[in-house]
Amino acid sequence: MTPELAGIPACLAPGPLAASRPRRGDACLEVMMPVGDRTADRRAWLAAGVAARLAAACAAAALYALWVRPQLLTWGATREETARGYPGDDLIPDPDRAEFTMATTLPAPPEKVWPWLVQMGGDRAGFYSWDRLDHRGEPSADCIVPKWQHLQQGQRLNSEPSGQNWMTAEVVEPDRTLVLRSATALPSGRSFDPLTAPLPRAYLDGIWGFYLRPAPGGQTRLVARTRGRSRPQPLMGAVGLVLLQPLHFIMQTRQFRNLRVRVSAQARGLP
């Protein structure tokens, strides 16, 4: 190599000293590419990465909205069960929150399932779901408690010992229908009576209905429906879509499972 070529990258040397085609990241590429071009190249790569992430997020959102969410709203229920009306629907005639109609089959007749439902409550048997979330970590009852078997229409069921949050038994038809209603002011989390109290600026108001029907083999078809309304919109709609709806699905499927365990144990005569 002549002195004139000393210090010059081989890929820029003339004649037989020339290297193969420069690759991205090679020193000669950096020498050959003006600073402006290198900046534009980096920006293009960053923009492509952002676009790919946005496309993946949009695809995931579309998949959830078009396929996953409808499955959650009607988990376990037949088309006939989701399409029909139920007692208590008229309490929220124009719901602006998603309506859940979920169902399961329990291995006992309705008169054996009803005692488990009628004794629900925060200061009673619990809700047979994730107790850390809805029963202060206390285990839900695993037996029928006689003193909690009497429930009247209009009776309040405390969701917590303080009595600041409750549900009202709106429809009570033994062995057939139980509809609970809860209206909660936000952000305080305190219950209010939607029929007599002025509506807060921000609130959740909804029903939670349980419908028992005889099924073949001495079993029970249990349908659970929730429907509600909230303010302000569209903020609460977004909160419901992202947080409240997935949470309700998790809690309701857990309740179905735990009810099945308790009803099965009772049918087998286990303590």
Buried (B, 14 or more C-beta within 10 A) or exposed (E): EEEEBEEBBEBBBEEEEEEEEBEEEBEBBEEEBEEEEEEEEEEEEEEEEEEEEEEEEEEEEEEBEEEEBEEBBBBBBEEEBBEEEBBBBEBBEEBBBBBBBBBBBBBBBBEBBBBBBBBBBBBBBBBBBBBEEBBEEEEBBBEBEEEBEEBEEEBBBBBBEEEEBBBBBBBBEBBBBBBBBBBBBBEEEBBBEBEEEEEBEBBBBBBBBBBBBBBEEEBBBBBBBBBBBBBEEEEBBEBBBEEBBBEBBBBBBBBBEBBBEBBEEBBEEEE
